């Protein structure tokens, strides 16, 4: 029997079928600045920024970690791509940047066009939600690296911010206030611990009364994008710092933007711990310190604001259930 690419584990026809399925999804994300057609070796994006005096590009790359294991178990693949886009949007949002375009990477052991299409549908949905162009990507079939139809995803986002509106934390001082915006669950972090704890007791499709949801659907909730929520504040001088609460928790992430000589004082009782985190902690008998180090605990984004501007910011965010969760103090 002759050996060819397909018998070696790579199906070019499946790849072409996938591309045909995803083209309409990608097309709907395109902005007027996109100058290239789908299928070229690179994506073209017009770099004129007539509304900016001194535009600065901001870029970030990330993945969704072992949240993918839940997607495999649920055979539900159309949300993780959306999670990834939103995660990346939030990361550059911490600098005050608005997103422009997104590049995706999808790698699998055996390419299933239906699964790949669902994943990329999630990318497209996230891009449409955030006004981002899905400018290009890569689909790779690597049978010697990944097992079966399991896959991994990553994404790169590029955005823009006016140079004198960059948010970098340098102006943060003692007594500045921390305003937290709610998450809707784990977002994309802490899944290795959460899965280890929850799946030792519950099945992925098991309904849990305290969650009013199945374990799997609760864990697959889409990572929130905060772009539209805080967009009205980006052109003001109210935001001294923005922290996206990902791996490392509230303190681990927010201390990255706090100047030397200062630290965070968090009032952990200032918001209600969501049910999913209570369930994880109780099921695994996990210490408070570990929970705070691993999970967002219901706070997905933190804004650092001068005390005199707190009421103005809260008024803008009044429909988002913001919480004053602490302040900046001296070491």
ChimeraX attribute file (.defattr): number of C-alpha atoms within 10 A of each C-alpha:
attribute: neighborCount
match mode: 1-to-1
recipient: residues
	/A:1	4
	/A:2	4
	/A:3	7
	/A:4	10
	/A:5	9
	/A:6	11
	/A:7	10
	/A:8	11
	/A:9	15
	/A:10	18
	/A:11	16
	/A:12	13
	/A:13	12
	/A:14	17
	/A:15	18
	/A:16	11
	/A:17	14
	/A:18	20
	/A:19	18
	/A:20	13
	/A:21	18
	/A:22	19
	/A:23	15
	/A:24	13
	/A:25	19
	/A:26	22
	/A:27	15
	/A:28	14
	/A:29	23
	/A:30	22
	/A:31	18
	/A:32	8
	/A:33	15
	/A:34	18
	/A:35	13
	/A:36	16
	/A:37	14
	/A:38	18
	/A:39	11
	/A:40	9
	/A:41	9
	/A:42	12
	/A:43	17
	/A:44	14
	/A:45	17
	/A:46	11
	/A:47	11
	/A:48	9
	/A:49	12
	/A:50	8
	/A:51	8
	/A:52	12
	/A:53	10
	/A:54	14
	/A:55	19
	/A:56	15
	/A:57	17
	/A:58	20
	/A:59	18
	/A:60	16
	/A:61	18
	/A:62	16
	/A:63	23
	/A:64	21
	/A:65	17
	/A:66	17
	/A:67	22
	/A:68	22
	/A:69	16
	/A:70	20
	/A:71	20
	/A:72	14
	/A:73	13
	/A:74	15
	/A:75	10
	/A:76	17
	/A:77	23
	/A:78	22
	/A:79	22
	/A:80	30
	/A:81	29
	/A:82	25
	/A:83	26
	/A:84	31
	/A:85	36
	/A:86	24
	/A:87	30
	/A:88	24
	/A:89	31
	/A:90	27
	/A:91	25
	/A:92	25
	/A:93	27
	/A:94	24
	/A:95	22
	/A:96	29
	/A:97	28
	/A:98	25
	/A:99	25
	/A:100	25
	/A:101	26
	/A:102	27
	/A:103	19
	/A:104	23
	/A:105	16
	/A:106	19
	/A:107	21
	/A:108	22
	/A:109	20
	/A:110	21
	/A:111	27
	/A:112	18
	/A:113	19
	/A:114	13
	/A:115	19
	/A:116	24
	/A:117	21
	/A:118	19
	/A:119	22
	/A:120	30
	/A:121	23
	/A:122	23
	/A:123	29
	/A:124	28
	/A:125	23
	/A:126	28
	/A:127	27
	/A:128	20
	/A:129	16
	/A:130	21
	/A:131	18
	/A:132	24
	/A:133	27
	/A:134	30
	/A:135	26
	/A:136	20
	/A:137	20
	/A:138	12
	/A:139	17
	/A:140	17
	/A:141	22
	/A:142	18
	/A:143	18
	/A:144	12
	/A:145	11
	/A:146	15
	/A:147	12
	/A:148	14
	/A:149	16
	/A:150	18
	/A:151	23
	/A:152	17
	/A:153	21
	/A:154	20
	/A:155	22
	/A:156	19
	/A:157	26
	/A:158	21
	/A:159	22
	/A:160	22
	/A:161	23
	/A:162	18
	/A:163	15
	/A:164	10
	/A:165	18
	/A:166	21
	/A:167	21
	/A:168	19
	/A:169	21
	/A:170	12
	/A:171	15
	/A:172	20
	/A:173	21
	/A:174	17
	/A:175	18
	/A:176	23
	/A:177	26
	/A:178	28
	/A:179	22
	/A:180	26
	/A:181	23
	/A:182	20
	/A:183	20
	/A:184	19
	/A:185	24
	/A:186	29
	/A:187	27
	/A:188	28
	/A:189	23
	/A:190	21
	/A:191	23
	/A:192	13
	/A:193	16
	/A:194	24
	/A:195	21
	/A:196	12
	/A:197	19
	/A:198	20
	/A:199	13
	/A:200	11
	/A:201	11
	/A:202	16
	/A:203	13
	/A:204	19
	/A:205	14
	/A:206	12
	/A:207	16
	/A:208	14
	/A:209	9
	/A:210	12
	/A:211	15
	/A:212	10
	/A:213	14
	/A:214	18
	/A:215	22
	/A:216	21
	/A:217	18
	/A:218	19
	/A:219	22
	/A:220	24
	/A:221	16
	/A:222	25
	/A:223	25
	/A:224	22
	/A:225	25
	/A:226	21
	/A:227	22
	/A:228	12
	/A:229	13
	/A:230	18
	/A:231	14
	/A:232	12
	/A:233	16
	/A:234	19
	/A:235	14
	/A:236	9
	/A:237	12
	/A:238	18
	/A:239	26
	/A:240	23
	/A:241	24
	/A:242	27
	/A:243	28
	/A:244	24
	/A:245	30
	/A:246	23
	/A:247	18
	/A:248	18
	/A:249	22
	/A:250	26
	/A:251	17
	/A:252	15
	/A:253	20
	/A:254	24
	/A:255	16
	/A:256	12
	/A:257	19
	/A:258	22
	/A:259	15
	/A:260	11
	/A:261	10
	/A:262	16
	/A:263	18
	/A:264	21
	/A:265	16
	/A:266	15
	/A:267	12
	/A:268	12
	/A:269	8
	/A:270	12
	/A:271	16
	/A:272	10
	/A:273	14
	/A:274	18
	/A:275	16
	/A:276	22
	/A:277	18
	/A:278	16
	/A:279	17
	/A:280	18
	/A:281	18
	/A:282	13
	/A:283	16
	/A:284	16
	/A:285	10
	/A:286	14
	/A:287	10
	/A:288	9
	/A:289	8
	/A:290	12
	/A:291	19
	/A:292	16
	/A:293	17
	/A:294	22
	/A:295	26
	/A:296	30
	/A:297	26
	/A:298	23
	/A:299	27
	/A:300	26
	/A:301	27
	/A:302	25
	/A:303	25
	/A:304	28
	/A:305	26
	/A:306	22
	/A:307	14
	/A:308	11
	/A:309	14
	/A:310	19
	/A:311	12
	/A:312	13
	/A:313	20
	/A:314	16
	/A:315	10
	/A:316	14
	/A:317	18
	/A:318	11
	/A:319	9
	/A:320	12
	/A:321	10
	/A:322	21
	/A:323	17
	/A:324	18
	/A:325	19
	/A:326	19
	/A:327	21
	/A:328	22
	/A:329	15
	/A:330	12
	/A:331	9
